[in-house]
Amino acid sequence: MKLLRRLLFWLVLMPALLFLLVQAYFFVQILWWIDHNPSSTSFMRQQEAVLSEQNPAFKLQHKWVPYNKISANLKRAVIASEDDGFAEHDGVDWEAMQKAYQKNQKKGKVVSGGSTITQQLAKNLFLSGERSYLRKGEELIITYMLEACMDKERILEIYLNVVEWGVGVFGAEAASRHYYGIPASSLGPAQAARLAVMLPRPRYYDKHQGSAYLQKRTDMILKRMNNAELP
């Protein structure tokens, strides 16, 4: 009987306790970030480690700027491109996730996640780029924590400041200077639309800026930007 209880503890109770402790850690971090800016994210640290192996002197391009120092053009473009229901949903677009699930079933592997801006932020802050349903489940938990603790403007502010925009390029300010040599506050509509379209594959488009698809998609987002609702 004692052996059975020990097995129960190590196989069930201990993993459950560790899971709850990890969620508590994430929650405390999110509470802190309500009015403090993250200095780095899981994605930043992973990329810095990889790129530093190739070049020990490598430094990430990243500079935090407040929400009002980021062009409204970029905010609208990112919402139009990545999550047009951002201002209304509770953090998850279940219809988009259903479509992504059907696509994954057809492909026989996880190729699409149907993620909202809040879900992408959850992943960037704490998780890895690995595609799996287990990681997706953790992403959903963190997403609801973010939505419960922060307003939409704060979520968008953090997202725009930490999202990956190229090889070692993170955040709107670094991206604006890397691609256009101007601050994020000065981005025009076409520049903002192009940056927004790069987000799903930033490292690829950093190296393939002449992509025909990139230009075609940019033109499409330009037409949709004015309809994007800002928080």
Accessible surface in RSA format (square Angstrom, percent):
REM  Atomic radii and reference values for relative SASA: ProtOr
REM  Chains: A
REM  Algorithm: Lee & Richards
REM  Probe-radius: 1.40
REM  Slices: 20
REM RES _ NUM      All-atoms   Total-Side   Main-Chain    Non-polar    All polar
REM                ABS   REL    ABS   REL    ABS   REL    ABS   REL    ABS   REL
RES MET A   1   165.12  85.5 120.31  79.6  44.81 106.7 101.65  86.4  63.47  84.1
RES LYS A   2   145.05  70.8 142.10  87.2   2.95   7.0  85.34  76.8  59.71  63.6
RES LEU A   3   123.73  68.9 120.29  86.1   3.43   8.6 121.18  85.1   2.54   6.8
RES LEU A   4   111.24  62.0 109.10  78.1   2.14   5.4 110.12  77.3   1.12   3.0
RES ARG A   5   130.26  54.7 124.94  63.7   5.31  12.7  61.35  83.8  68.91  41.8
RES ARG A   6   156.08  65.5 153.37  78.2   2.70   6.4  42.66  58.3 113.42  68.7
RES LEU A   7    84.88  47.3  84.36  60.4   0.52   1.3  84.82  59.6   0.06   0.2
RES LEU A   8    93.43  52.0  88.70  63.5   4.73  11.9  92.98  65.3   0.44   1.2
RES PHE A   9    79.49  39.8  79.39  49.2   0.09   0.2  79.39  48.1   0.09   0.3
RES TRP A  10   153.64  61.7 142.47  69.0  11.16  26.2 121.85  65.0  31.78  51.6
RES LEU A  11   127.79  71.2 106.85  76.4  20.94  52.6 108.22  76.0  19.57  52.7
RES VAL A  12    79.89  52.6  74.39  67.3   5.50  13.3  77.66  67.5   2.23   6.0
RES LEU A  13    95.79  53.3  92.48  66.2   3.31   8.3  92.83  65.2   2.96   8.0
RES MET A  14    46.62  24.1  46.56  30.8   0.06   0.1  41.68  35.4   4.95   6.6
RES PRO A  15    62.39  45.5  54.40  49.6   7.99  29.0  57.91  47.8   4.48  27.8
RES ALA A  16    47.80  44.0  40.09  61.9   7.71  17.5  47.14  66.4   0.66   1.7
RES LEU A  17    89.25  49.7  87.14  62.3   2.11   5.3  88.69  62.3   0.56   1.5
RES LEU A  18    96.99  54.0  96.85  69.3   0.14   0.4  96.86  68.0   0.13   0.3
RES PHE A  19    96.18  48.1  89.89  55.7   6.29  16.4  95.46  57.9   0.72   2.1
RES LEU A  20   111.50  62.1 107.10  76.6   4.40  11.1 107.42  75.4   4.09  11.0
RES LEU A  21   102.11  56.9  96.38  69.0   5.73  14.4  97.09  68.2   5.02  13.5
RES VAL A  22    66.96  44.1  64.46  58.4   2.49   6.0  66.87  58.1   0.08   0.2
RES GLN A  23    16.24   9.1  15.85  11.6   0.40   1.0  15.54  33.1   0.71   0.5
RES ALA A  24    51.11  47.0  42.98  66.3   8.13  18.5  50.48  71.1   0.63   1.7
RES TYR A  25   127.22  59.4 121.40  69.1   5.82  15.1  94.35  70.9  32.87  40.5
RES PHE A  26    19.38   9.7  19.38  12.0   0.00   0.0  19.38  11.8   0.00   0.0
RES PHE A  27    81.10  40.6  81.10  50.2   0.00   0.0  81.10  49.2   0.00   0.0
RES VAL A  28    95.28  62.7  94.54  85.6   0.74   1.8  94.54  82.1   0.74   2.0
RES GLN A  29    46.54  26.0  46.31  33.8   0.23   0.6   2.01   4.3  44.53  33.8
RES ILE A  30     0.00   0.0   0.00   0.0   0.00   0.0   0.00   0.0   0.00   0.0
RES LEU A  31    78.43  43.7  69.18  49.5   9.25  23.3  69.90  49.1   8.53  23.0
RES TRP A  32   142.15  57.0 135.99  65.8   6.16  14.5 122.47  65.3  19.67  31.9
RES TRP A  33    19.10   7.7  19.10   9.2   0.00   0.0  11.76   6.3   7.34  11.9
RES ILE A  34    68.77  39.1  59.47  44.3   9.30  22.4  59.47  42.8   9.30  25.2
RES ASP A  35   111.00  77.8  79.85  79.5  31.15  73.7  38.37  90.3  72.63  72.4
RES HIS A  36    72.54  39.6  67.48  46.9   5.06  12.9  51.19  52.8  21.35  24.8
RES ASN A  37    76.36  52.7  53.11  51.3  23.25  56.0  10.63  25.6  65.74  63.5
RES PRO A  38     3.55   2.6   0.00   0.0   3.55  12.9   0.72   0.6   2.83  17.6
RES SER A  39   103.35  87.3  76.44 102.0  26.91  62.0  53.97 114.9  49.38  69.2
RES SER A  40    35.24  29.8  30.24  40.4   5.00  11.5  19.18  40.8  16.06  22.5
RES THR A  41     0.49   0.3   0.05   0.0   0.44   1.1   0.44   0.6   0.05   0.1
RES SER A  42    13.47  11.4  11.73  15.6   1.74   4.0   4.43   9.4   9.04  12.7
RES PHE A  43    26.86  13.4  25.86  16.0   1.01   2.6  26.74  16.2   0.12   0.3
RES MET A  44     3.48   1.8   3.46   2.3   0.02   0.0   0.86   0.7   2.61   3.5
RES ARG A  45   126.06  52.9 119.72  61.0   6.34  15.1  61.07  83.5  64.99  39.4
RES GLN A  46    70.94  39.7  64.35  47.0   6.58  15.7  43.52  92.6  27.42  20.8
RES GLN A  47    19.66  11.0  19.66  14.4   0.00   0.0   1.91   4.1  17.75  13.5
RES GLU A  48    63.13  36.2  63.13  47.8   0.00   0.0  12.75  24.7  50.38  41.1
RES ALA A  49    58.94  54.2  47.29  73.0  11.65  26.5  56.55  79.6   2.39   6.3
RES VAL A  50    75.24  49.5  73.46  66.5   1.78   4.3  74.63  64.8   0.61   1.7
RES LEU A  51    21.14  11.8  19.84  14.2   1.30   3.3  19.84  13.9   1.30   3.5
RES SER A  52    35.87  30.3  30.44  40.6   5.43  12.5  24.20  51.5  11.67  16.4
RES GLU A  53   152.44  87.5 117.42  88.8  35.03  83.4  44.58  86.2 107.86  88.1
RES GLN A  54   135.31  75.7  96.97  70.9  38.34  91.3  47.40 100.9  87.90  66.7
RES ASN A  55    73.93  51.0  72.79  70.3   1.14   2.7  22.14  53.3  51.79  50.1
RES PRO A  56   124.42  90.7  96.27  87.8  28.16 102.4  99.36  82.0  25.07 155.8
RES ALA A  57    80.17  73.7  56.92  87.8  23.26  52.9  66.53  93.7  13.64  36.1
RES PHE A  58    42.54  21.3  34.42  21.3   8.11  21.1  38.02  23.0   4.52  12.9
RES LYS A  59   161.20  78.6 148.78  91.3  12.42  29.6  92.42  83.2  68.78  73.3
RES LEU A  60    36.80  20.5  15.76  11.3  21.04  52.9  15.76  11.1  21.04  56.6
RES GLN A  61    76.08  42.5  69.81  51.0   6.28  14.9  34.72  73.9  41.36  31.4
RES HIS A  62    54.64  29.9  23.49  16.3  31.15  79.7  11.74  12.1  42.90  49.9
RES LYS A  63   122.66  59.8 117.95  72.4   4.71  11.2  75.13  67.6  47.53  50.6
RES TRP A  64    49.66  19.9  31.36  15.2  18.30  43.0  29.13  15.5  20.53  33.3
RES VAL A  65    13.56   8.9  13.50  12.2   0.06   0.1  13.56  11.8   0.00   0.0
RES PRO A  66    65.38  47.7  65.38  59.6   0.00   0.0  65.38  54.0   0.00   0.0
RES TYR A  67    30.02  14.0  29.41  16.7   0.61   1.6  28.45  21.4   1.57   1.9
RES ASN A  68   121.20  83.6  91.91  88.8  29.29  70.5  38.84  93.5  82.36  79.6
RES LYS A  69   114.68  55.9 113.82  69.8   0.86   2.1  57.12  51.4  57.56  61.3
RES ILE A  70     4.58   2.6   0.00   0.0   4.58  11.0   0.45   0.3   4.13  11.2
RES SER A  71    10.84   9.2   3.81   5.1   7.03  16.2   7.65  16.3   3.19   4.5
RES ALA A  72    51.25  47.1  44.39  68.5   6.86  15.6  44.39  62.5   6.86  18.2
RES ASN A  73    42.93  29.6  42.55  41.1   0.38   0.9   0.27   0.7  42.66  41.2
RES LEU A  74     0.00   0.0   0.00   0.0   0.00   0.0   0.00   0.0   0.00   0.0
RES LYS A  75    14.14   6.9  14.14   8.7   0.00   0.0   0.15   0.1  13.99  14.9
RES ARG A  76    75.74  31.8  75.74  38.6   0.00   0.0   9.17  12.5  66.57  40.3
RES ALA A  77     0.00   0.0   0.00   0.0   0.00   0.0   0.00   0.0   0.00   0.0
RES VAL A  78     0.00   0.0   0.00   0.0   0.00   0.0   0.00   0.0   0.00   0.0
RES ILE A  79     0.59   0.3   0.59   0.4   0.00   0.0   0.59   0.4   0.00   0.0
RES ALA A  80     4.08   3.8   1.33   2.1   2.75   6.3   2.86   4.0   1.23   3.2
RES SER A  81    17.35  14.7   1.91   2.5  15.44  35.6   0.00   0.0  17.35  24.3
RES GLU A  82    33.57  19.3  13.41  10.1  20.16  48.0   4.26   8.2  29.30  23.9
RES ASP A  83    11.30   7.9   3.87   3.9   7.43  17.6   6.65  15.7   4.65   4.6
RES ASP A  84   101.13  70.8  80.73  80.3  20.40  48.2  21.14  49.7  79.99  79.8
RES GLY A  85    21.72  26.8   0.00   N/A  21.72  26.8  20.61  56.6   1.11   2.5
RES PHE A  86     0.04   0.0   0.00   0.0   0.04   0.1   0.00   0.0   0.04   0.1
RES ALA A  87    28.96  26.6   5.86   9.1  23.10  52.5   6.20   8.7  22.76  60.3
RES GLU A  88   122.22  70.2  88.78  67.2  33.43  79.6  65.14 126.0  57.07  46.6
RES HIS A  89    31.69  17.3  18.87  13.1  12.82  32.8  28.23  29.1   3.46   4.0
RES ASP A  90    79.67  55.8  69.58  69.3  10.09  23.9  43.53 102.5  36.14  36.0
RES GLY A  91     0.00   0.0   0.00   N/A   0.00   0.0   0.00   0.0   0.00   0.0
RES VAL A  92     4.63   3.0   0.00   0.0   4.63  11.1   0.00   0.0   4.63  12.5
RES ASP A  93    50.93  35.7  47.27  47.1   3.65   8.6   9.40  22.1  41.53  41.4
RES TRP A  94   140.28  56.3 132.88  64.3   7.40  17.4 122.09  65.1  18.19  29.5
RES GLU A  95   118.30  67.9 108.53  82.1   9.76  23.2  44.79  86.6  73.50  60.0
RES ALA A  96    31.64  29.1  25.99  40.1   5.65  12.9  28.84  40.6   2.80   7.4
RES MET A  97    30.13  15.6  25.28  16.7   4.85  11.5  26.08  22.2   4.05   5.4
RES GLN A  98    91.75  51.3  89.17  65.2   2.58   6.1  35.98  76.6  55.77  42.3
RES LYS A  99   128.95  62.9 122.69  75.3   6.26  14.9  76.58  68.9  52.37  55.8
RES ALA A 100     6.93   6.4   3.63   5.6   3.30   7.5   6.42   9.0   0.51   1.3
RES TYR A 101   102.17  47.7 100.59  57.2   1.58   4.1  68.61  51.6  33.57  41.4
RES GLN A 102   100.07  56.0  94.26  68.9   5.80  13.8  35.00  74.5  65.07  49.3
RES LYS A 103   105.42  51.4 100.50  61.7   4.93  11.7  54.59  49.1  50.83  54.1
RES ASN A 104     7.47   5.2   5.34   5.2   2.13   5.1   1.28   3.1   6.19   6.0
RES GLN A 105   108.73  60.8  86.78  63.4  21.95  52.3  23.46  49.9  85.27  64.7
RES LYS A 106   181.45  88.5 144.77  88.8  36.68  87.3  97.45  87.7  83.99  89.5
RES LYS A 107   125.79  61.4  98.19  60.2  27.60  65.7  44.47  40.0  81.32  86.6
RES GLY A 108    66.55  82.1   0.00   N/A  66.55  82.1  34.25  94.0  32.30  72.3
RES LYS A 109   140.63  68.6 127.67  78.3  12.96  30.9  82.41  74.2  58.21  62.0
RES VAL A 110    35.72  23.5  24.22  21.9  11.49  27.7  24.22  21.0  11.49  31.2
RES VAL A 111    45.87  30.2  27.11  24.5  18.75  45.2  29.45  25.6  16.42  44.5
RES SER A 112    28.17  23.8  23.35  31.2   4.82  11.1   7.16  15.3  21.01  29.4
RES GLY A 113    19.96  24.6   0.00   N/A  19.96  24.6  12.32  33.8   7.64  17.1
RES GLY A 114    21.36  26.3   0.00   N/A  21.36  26.3  16.24  44.6   5.12  11.5
RES SER A 115    28.31  23.9  12.61  16.8  15.70  36.2   8.61  18.3  19.70  27.6
RES THR A 116     1.42   1.0   0.66   0.7   0.76   1.8   1.42   1.9   0.00   0.0
RES ILE A 117     0.00   0.0   0.00   0.0   0.00   0.0   0.00   0.0   0.00   0.0
RES THR A 118     0.00   0.0   0.00   0.0   0.00   0.0   0.00   0.0   0.00   0.0
RES GLN A 119     0.00   0.0   0.00   0.0   0.00   0.0   0.00   0.0   0.00   0.0
RES GLN A 120    26.38  14.7  26.14  19.1   0.23   0.6   8.69  18.5  17.68  13.4
RES LEU A 121     0.00   0.0   0.00   0.0   0.00   0.0   0.00   0.0   0.00   0.0
RES ALA A 122     0.00   0.0   0.00   0.0   0.00   0.0   0.00   0.0   0.00   0.0
RES LYS A 123    45.36  22.1  45.36  27.8   0.00   0.0   2.91   2.6  42.45  45.2
RES ASN A 124     7.68   5.3   7.68   7.4   0.00   0.0   0.80   1.9   6.88   6.6
RES LEU A 125     2.02   1.1   0.00   0.0   2.02   5.1   0.00   0.0   2.02   5.4
RES PHE A 126    28.61  14.3   7.07   4.4  21.55  56.1   9.02   5.5  19.60  56.1
RES LEU A 127    22.20  12.4  17.08  12.2   5.13  12.9  22.20  15.6   0.00   0.0
RES SER A 128    38.25  32.3  36.13  48.2   2.12   4.9  29.58  63.0   8.67  12.1
RES GLY A 129    46.53  57.4   0.00   N/A  46.53  57.4  24.56  67.4  21.97  49.2
RES GLU A 130   106.29  61.0  91.27  69.1  15.02  35.8  45.05  87.1  61.24  50.0
RES ARG A 131   138.77  58.3 113.40  57.8  25.37  60.4  30.50  41.7 108.28  65.6
RES SER A 132    29.31  24.8  23.40  31.2   5.90  13.6  24.71  52.6   4.60   6.4
RES TYR A 133   115.61  54.0 104.17  59.3  11.44  29.8 102.71  77.2  12.90  15.9
RES LEU A 134   158.49  88.3 147.57 105.6  10.92  27.5 153.10 107.5   5.40  14.5
RES ARG A 135    29.78  12.5  24.53  12.5   5.25  12.5  14.79  20.2  14.99   9.1
RES LYS A 136    23.22  11.3  23.22  14.2   0.00   0.0  22.62  20.4   0.59   0.6
RES GLY A 137    29.69  36.6   0.00   N/A  29.69  36.6  27.74  76.1   1.95   4.4
RES GLU A 138    30.08  17.3  26.60  20.1   3.48   8.3  17.40  33.7  12.68  10.4
RES GLU A 139     0.23   0.1   0.23   0.2   0.00   0.0   0.01   0.0   0.22   0.2
RES LEU A 140    33.02  18.4  33.02  23.6   0.00   0.0  33.02  23.2   0.00   0.0
RES ILE A 141    64.74  36.8  59.60  44.4   5.14  12.4  63.74  45.9   0.99   2.7
RES ILE A 142     0.00   0.0   0.00   0.0   0.00   0.0   0.00   0.0   0.00   0.0
RES THR A 143     0.00   0.0   0.00   0.0   0.00   0.0   0.00   0.0   0.00   0.0
RES TYR A 144    82.37  38.5  78.54  44.7   3.83  10.0  72.21  54.3  10.16  12.5
RES MET A 145    27.74  14.4  24.12  16.0   3.62   8.6  27.34  23.2   0.40   0.5
RES LEU A 146     0.00   0.0   0.00   0.0   0.00   0.0   0.00   0.0   0.00   0.0
RES GLU A 147    35.80  20.6  18.11  13.7  17.69  42.1   8.94  17.3  26.86  21.9
RES ALA A 148    88.01  80.9  43.38  66.9  44.63 101.5  55.01  77.5  33.00  87.4
RES CYS A 149    28.28  21.4   5.55   6.2  22.73  53.4   6.97  17.7  21.31  23.0
RES MET A 150    12.02   6.2   0.00   0.0  12.02  28.6   5.28   4.5   6.75   8.9
RES ASP A 151    96.82  67.8  81.26  80.9  15.56  36.8  44.20 104.0  52.62  52.5
RES LYS A 152    35.53  17.3  32.29  19.8   3.24   7.7  32.29  29.1   3.24   3.4
RES GLU A 153    78.90  45.3  77.85  58.9   1.05   2.5  13.07  25.3  65.83  53.7
RES ARG A 154    31.25  13.1  29.03  14.8   2.21   5.3  21.64  29.6   9.60   5.8
RES ILE A 155     0.10   0.1   0.10   0.1   0.00   0.0   0.10   0.1   0.00   0.0
RES LEU A 156     0.00   0.0   0.00   0.0   0.00   0.0   0.00   0.0   0.00   0.0
RES GLU A 157    21.94  12.6  21.94  16.6   0.00   0.0   0.00   0.0  21.94  17.9
RES ILE A 158     0.00   0.0   0.00   0.0   0.00   0.0   0.00   0.0   0.00   0.0
RES TYR A 159     0.03   0.0   0.03   0.0   0.00   0.0   0.00   0.0   0.03   0.0
RES LEU A 160     0.00   0.0   0.00   0.0   0.00   0.0   0.00   0.0   0.00   0.0
RES ASN A 161     0.05   0.0   0.05   0.0   0.00   0.0   0.00   0.0   0.05   0.0
RES VAL A 162     0.75   0.5   0.07   0.1   0.68   1.6   0.07   0.1   0.68   1.8
RES VAL A 163     9.03   5.9   9.00   8.1   0.03   0.1   9.03   7.8   0.00   0.0
RES GLU A 164    12.68   7.3  11.05   8.4   1.63   3.9   4.90   9.5   7.77   6.3
RES TRP A 165     0.00   0.0   0.00   0.0   0.00   0.0   0.00   0.0   0.00   0.0
RES GLY A 166     0.00   0.0   0.00   N/A   0.00   0.0   0.00   0.0   0.00   0.0
RES VAL A 167    42.66  28.1  35.28  31.9   7.39  17.8  35.28  30.7   7.39  20.0
RES GLY A 168     0.31   0.4   0.00   N/A   0.31   0.4   0.20   0.5   0.11   0.3
RES VAL A 169     0.00   0.0   0.00   0.0   0.00   0.0   0.00   0.0   0.00   0.0
RES PHE A 170     0.22   0.1   0.22   0.1   0.00   0.0   0.22   0.1   0.00   0.0
RES GLY A 171     0.00   0.0   0.00   N/A   0.00   0.0   0.00   0.0   0.00   0.0
RES ALA A 172     0.16   0.1   0.00   0.0   0.16   0.4   0.00   0.0   0.16   0.4
RES GLU A 173     6.67   3.8   6.67   5.0   0.00   0.0   0.54   1.1   6.13   5.0
RES ALA A 174     9.12   8.4   2.43   3.8   6.69  15.2   8.76  12.3   0.36   1.0
RES ALA A 175     0.00   0.0   0.00   0.0   0.00   0.0   0.00   0.0   0.00   0.0
RES SER A 176     0.00   0.0   0.00   0.0   0.00   0.0   0.00   0.0   0.00   0.0
RES ARG A 177   120.05  50.4 106.57  54.3  13.48  32.1  45.10  61.6  74.95  45.4
RES HIS A 178    73.75  40.3  42.07  29.2  31.67  81.0  37.73  38.9  36.01  41.9
RES TYR A 179    35.69  16.7   6.40   3.6  29.29  76.2   9.65   7.3  26.03  32.1
RES TYR A 180    65.36  30.5  36.40  20.7  28.97  75.4  42.21  31.7  23.15  28.5
RES GLY A 181    57.82  71.3   0.00   N/A  57.82  71.3  27.96  76.7  29.86  66.9
RES ILE A 182    44.19  25.1  43.72  32.6   0.47   1.1  44.19  31.8   0.00   0.0
RES PRO A 183    44.55  32.5  44.55  40.6   0.00   0.0  44.55  36.8   0.00   0.0
RES ALA A 184     0.00   0.0   0.00   0.0   0.00   0.0   0.00   0.0   0.00   0.0
RES SER A 185    59.19  50.0  36.10  48.2  23.09  53.2  20.66  44.0  38.53  54.0
RES SER A 186    64.89  54.8  39.34  52.5  25.55  58.9  25.47  54.2  39.42  55.2
RES LEU A 187     3.83   2.1   0.00   0.0   3.83   9.6   0.00   0.0   3.83  10.3
RES GLY A 188    21.73  26.8   0.00   N/A  21.73  26.8  21.52  59.0   0.21   0.5
RES PRO A 189    69.99  51.0  69.99  63.8   0.00   0.0  69.99  57.8   0.00   0.0
RES ALA A 190    56.37  51.8  52.71  81.3   3.65   8.3  53.05  74.7   3.32   8.8
RES GLN A 191    54.64  30.6  52.94  38.7   1.70   4.0  18.28  38.9  36.36  27.6
RES ALA A 192     0.00   0.0   0.00   0.0   0.00   0.0   0.00   0.0   0.00   0.0
RES ALA A 193     0.00   0.0   0.00   0.0   0.00   0.0   0.00   0.0   0.00   0.0
RES ARG A 194    50.91  21.4  50.91  26.0   0.00   0.0  19.59  26.8  31.32  19.0
RES LEU A 195     0.58   0.3   0.58   0.4   0.00   0.0   0.58   0.4   0.00   0.0
RES ALA A 196     0.00   0.0   0.00   0.0   0.00   0.0   0.00   0.0   0.00   0.0
RES VAL A 197     4.75   3.1   1.31   1.2   3.44   8.3   2.09   1.8   2.66   7.2
RES MET A 198     3.64   1.9   3.64   2.4   0.00   0.0   0.00   0.0   3.64   4.8
RES LEU A 199    11.88   6.6   1.12   0.8  10.76  27.1   1.23   0.9  10.65  28.6
RES PRO A 200    92.05  67.1  55.99  51.0  36.06 131.1  66.61  55.0  25.44 158.1
RES ARG A 201   125.82  52.8 119.82  61.1   6.00  14.3  46.32  63.3  79.49  48.2
RES PRO A 202    14.18  10.3  14.18  12.9   0.00   0.0  14.18  11.7   0.00   0.0
RES ARG A 203   103.39  43.4 102.23  52.1   1.16   2.8  35.08  47.9  68.31  41.4
RES TYR A 204    84.21  39.3  75.94  43.2   8.27  21.5  45.70  34.3  38.51  47.5
RES TYR A 205     9.48   4.4   9.48   5.4   0.00   0.0   2.60   2.0   6.88   8.5
RES ASP A 206    21.54  15.1  12.86  12.8   8.67  20.5   1.60   3.8  19.94  19.9
RES LYS A 207   151.71  74.0 117.81  72.3  33.89  80.7  69.83  62.8  81.88  87.2
RES HIS A 208    84.32  46.1  78.58  54.6   5.74  14.7  56.33  58.0  27.99  32.6
RES GLN A 209    80.06  44.8  73.85  54.0   6.21  14.8  22.49  47.9  57.57  43.7
RES GLY A 210    79.76  98.4   0.00   N/A  79.76  98.4  44.47 122.0  35.29  79.0
RES SER A 211    24.73  20.9  10.65  14.2  14.09  32.4  14.79  31.5   9.94  13.9
RES ALA A 212    86.69  79.7  69.40 107.1  17.29  39.3  76.44 107.7  10.25  27.1
RES TYR A 213   127.38  59.5 120.71  68.7   6.67  17.4  93.37  70.2  34.01  41.9
RES LEU A 214     0.26   0.1   0.26   0.2   0.00   0.0   0.26   0.2   0.00   0.0
RES GLN A 215    87.11  48.7  87.11  63.7   0.00   0.0  44.69  95.1  42.42  32.2
RES LYS A 216   145.10  70.8 137.73  84.5   7.37  17.6  85.75  77.2  59.35  63.2
RES ARG A 217    51.05  21.4  50.14  25.6   0.91   2.2   5.11   7.0  45.94  27.8
RES THR A 218     4.34   3.1   4.34   4.4   0.00   0.0   4.34   5.8   0.00   0.0
RES ASP A 219    62.15  43.5  60.50  60.2   1.65   3.9  21.75  51.2  40.40  40.3
RES MET A 220    81.12  42.0  78.11  51.7   3.01   7.2  68.04  57.8  13.08  17.3
RES ILE A 221     0.00   0.0   0.00   0.0   0.00   0.0   0.00   0.0   0.00   0.0
RES LEU A 222    59.53  33.2  47.39  33.9  12.14  30.5  47.65  33.5  11.88  32.0
RES LYS A 223   169.21  82.5 140.82  86.4  28.38  67.6  93.23  83.9  75.97  80.9
RES ARG A 224    83.94  35.2  81.91  41.8   2.03   4.8  39.26  53.7  44.68  27.1
RES MET A 225     7.29   3.8   7.29   4.8   0.00   0.0   7.25   6.2   0.04   0.1
RES ASN A 226   133.20  91.9 109.44 105.8  23.76  57.2  26.03  62.7 107.16 103.6
RES ASN A 227   131.83  90.9 100.89  97.5  30.95  74.5  32.40  78.0  99.43  96.1
RES ALA A 228     7.99   7.4   0.02   0.0   7.97  18.1   5.38   7.6   2.62   6.9
RES GLU A 229    94.48  54.2  87.14  65.9   7.34  17.5  40.22  77.8  54.26  44.3
RES LEU A 230    48.50  27.0  28.77  20.6  19.72  49.6  28.77  20.2  19.72  53.1
RES PRO A 231    50.99  37.2   3.84   3.5  47.14 171.4  35.25  29.1  15.74  97.8
END  Absolute sums over single chains surface
CHAIN  1 A    12501.8      10415.0       2086.7       7572.1       4929.7
END  Absolute sums over all chains
TOTAL         12501.8      10415.0       2086.7       7572.1       4929.7
